[in-house]
Amino acid sequence: MRPHRRRGPLEHVLVAGDLADTASMSALLACLPAHAYGQVYVEVPAGTELVELAAPSRVSVNLLTRDPDAEPGRLLAAAVAGWVGEWAPEQPDAARAVTLWVGATVRDHVDPLGAPLQLL
């Protein structure tokens, strides 16, 4: 068996939130296995600097910069919807574990996505 192949399931993650969620996101990312892969989306107001979130090497952290006049949560909801459309499995797969975490502060915009998220 090749060294890069794992016997357990692949750990695929989506972590999404805003500045108010960074402590929770940081704690979650610290618990992920080193072989996890996926995306972290953090929606921030324009001009905001974010403390760096430590993530496994195959988990990318993406800042979604919101214009000052834009409604909070819309960018994040669009990112989550895009991720679900591309990565959410249609059927359970024993070879792949999916972890999905969305911060509570953007709930109003992400809740309408509930139907596709229930597939996970």
N, C-alpha and C positions, 0 to 999 in steps of 0.2 A: 504494500500500500504506500502510496506517495505520502510524504510528510505533511503536505498541505491539505490532505483530505481528512475529514473528521468522521468519527463513528457516530457521534451524536447529531442532533439537528442543527442546521444553520440557524444562527440567531440574527434575525432581521428586525431593525428597530426604526421607529419614527417617534421623535420626541418634539413636541411643539408647544410654544408658550410665548410669553412676553417678559419684560423686565421683572415683573412681580413674581414670576415663576422660576427665576434663575437658580435660587437655592435648591428648590425641589428637583430641577433638571440636573443640577450638579450632583446631587445625591444619587439620583437614578443612574446617571452615566458612570458613576464610580462603582456601581454594582454590576455593570455589564461585563460579560466575559471578553477577553482580549480578541477573540475571533469574531465578535459581533460586527455587523456592517449595517449601514443605513444612513439616515439623515436626522439632523437636529435643525429646527427652524425657530428662530427667535425674532419676533417682531419688535422693533424699537422705533421710537420717534427719531426723525432726522436730527443729526447732531449729537446723538447719544453714543457714548462709548460704553461698551459692555466688557465686564470682567471676562477674561477668557475661560471658556468651559473646557475642561479636560475630558476627552473622549477617546475610546479605542481608535487605533490608527485608521480603521476602515469606516469610521463614522464621521461624516463631514458636518461641521457646524456652519450654518448659513444664517447671516443676518438679513432680515427683511426690513428695509428702512422705509418707514411710513412718512409721507409728506405731512407737514403740520396741519393742513386742512382736511386730511383723510380720516375716515372713521376707524378707530382702533379695532383690530381683529379681522378686518377684511382681507388684508394681505396673507395673514396666517391661514385663514379659512381656505383661500385659493390654493395655497401651498399644500395644505393637508388634502384637499380634494384632488389635486394633481398627483400626489403621492399614492393615494388610494386607487385612483384610476390606473396607475402604472404598476403598482406593486401588490395590491391586495389580492390574495389568492381567492379564486372562485370556489375552490373546494379545500378542505383541510388537507394538509400535507405533513405526514409524520417526519419527513426529512427537513422540515423548516418550521422553526418557532418564530412567531411574529409578536413583537412587543410594540404596543401603541400607547403613548401617553400624551394627553393634551391638557395644558394648563387650564385651570378653572376661570381665569380672568378673561378668556376669549370665548367662553362657552356660547354666548348668544349667536355668534356667527358660525361656530363649528357644529352646534347641535343639529341644524338642518341636514348635515351630512350623515346623520345617524344611521340611515338605512344602509349605505355602503359600508360603513364602519362595522356594522353588526356581522358582516361576512367574516371578519377576523375572528 
